[in-house]
Amino acid sequence: MTKCKKIASLMTLSACLFASQAMAAGGSVHLEPAEIDPDNVSSLQRGARNFMNYCSGCHSAQYVRFNTIGKSLGLSEEQLVDNLMFNADKTFETIKSSMPPADAARWYGKAPPDMSLMARAKGTDYVYNFLKGFYVSPESPTGVDNLVLAGTSMPHVLWELQGFQAANFEHHENEDGSVTTTFEGFEQLSPGSMDAEDYDDFVRDTVNFLAYIAEPIRSDRRKLGVWVIMFLIFFFILSVQLKKQIWKDVK
């Protein structure tokens, strides 16, 4: 697991912010399915690496501890310390942002959101398409806008991986004089270090990890649920047989 590149760190530490919830868009945007696999431990490990390298500079995950991640993802304490714990000392600590929230609020007016429950609040498809939806916009202070969250203040921190792309919009005039704008696809302006397929996998792994930290006990809950259902089925069969035995002489 490699550490975050300097330029990505500088971008995240200097400008990483989401727009307010009032600006949230995406209801009219087609969302591609994320197709994550919460049971794929290798994917979750890569997602943890991606999050700590590219996201934790601005975003915290205050509801999950490093030792919980290590237990679920099969990582030793040494692996946690060497590869994930860039700004923490003890494995029982939660994931903290490298950017102090108080300073972020003073500098930008609002601190970047905690990511612990983002996948549950917005949905994995939303987050997946958001990370893929940045396009060049000269009108934006950061130089980019986002197809899913129009007017976002978050810069394209993954530009080195994805490259830069332009969004093609078409404007259609309706009979009542109103204008409808439709999205017609992206056009690659400059390549990144990854091709489209590899970048999709990178984002999918990251979203998979975000889905995991939103409910770390999901796997244990599902396993327990199977045993509960099996017990209920057994108890039902036993109850039926017991009823027949007790009432067999009653006409």
Summary of the structure (lengths in Angstrom):
residues: 251
radius of gyration: 23.4
end to end distance: 73.5
largest distance: 86.3
contacts: 705
relative contact order: 0.16
helix: 46%
strand: 15%
